[in-house]
């Protein structure tokens, strides 16, 4: 939620703040509208907090969101391999040009 305004500061939009407030109120009222959302909110019994030595780091309770990973390893690997091979060819050409230019230098 929110967006980074610099490397350390995240700014929440009005919609983000409203979602947080609505979630809190649904949890506080307890009328069935509230549900745990991985990576966002969790209602944890005090016994669970006690098991974790009262450490209140949110990630211990909320967890990570379930995100679909559309990363295609084979495609990315093939792309990186081709880029690397092109760089090796460029390196060889540059090394040859450097060696030729060094041979032209008279000391």
N, C-alpha and C positions, 0 to 999 in steps of 0.2 A: 504494500500500500504506500501511497505517497510517491514523491520523487526527490532525488538528491539535488540540493541546491549547491552543495560543495561536497568534498570527500567525506565529511563527517556529519553533515546535517541533512536530515530528511524532513521534507515539508509535507504535511497532510492536507489534502483538499477538503472542502466542505463536505463532499460526499463521503470521503473516508471517515471523517469525524462523525458524521451522521450514522454510518454503518457501525462504528464502534459503540456509539451511544445507544443505538437501537438494540444491539446485541446485549449490552450490559443490562438495559431495562428489561429485555425479554428474560434474561437469566435471573435478575433480581425478583421480578414478579413471579416467575416460575409457572406460567400458565400454558406450558406446552409449546410455545413458539420457539424456545431456545433449543439449539442442538450444537454439539461440539463440531468444530470444523478444523480439520488438521491444518496446522500452520497458522491458525488464526485465534481460536479460542477453545478452552476446555474447562469444564466444571469438575474439579478434583476434590475428593473428600480429604478431610484433614489427616486421616490415617495415612494416605499416600504421601502427603507432605512430610509427615513425621518419619515415614520410611526413608525419605530422601534427606534426612537430617535438617529439615526446615529450610533447605536451599530453595530460593524462589526464582531461579532462572527459568524463564518461560519455556524454553525449548525442552526442558525435562518433562513438562506436562502437556504442552501443545503439540510437540512433534514437528515434523516437516510436512509441507503440503504435498499431496499426490499430484505430480506434474507429469504430463505426457512428454516423453523425450523423443523428438522427431529426428534425433541424430542418427545418420546412416554411416556407420563406421566404414564400410567398404567404399562408399563414394568418397568420403573424406580422406581415407588412406590413399586411394588412387590419385586423388587431386594433389595431396602433399608429396607423394612419391614423384609425380610428374614435375612438380615445382622444384623438388630437390635435384632431380636429374638435369633439369635445365640449368640450375645453378652450378652443378658440377661441370657442365659443358662450358658455361661462361667462365668459370674459374680456370679451366684448362686454357681457354683462349687468352685470358688476361695474363696467366703465367707465361705463355709463349711470347706475348707482346713485351712483357717485362724483360724476359731473357734476351730477346732480340735487341731491345733498347740498351740493355747493359753491355751487350757485345759491341755496340757502336761507340761506347764511351772510351776515349783514349786517355790513359793516365801517363 
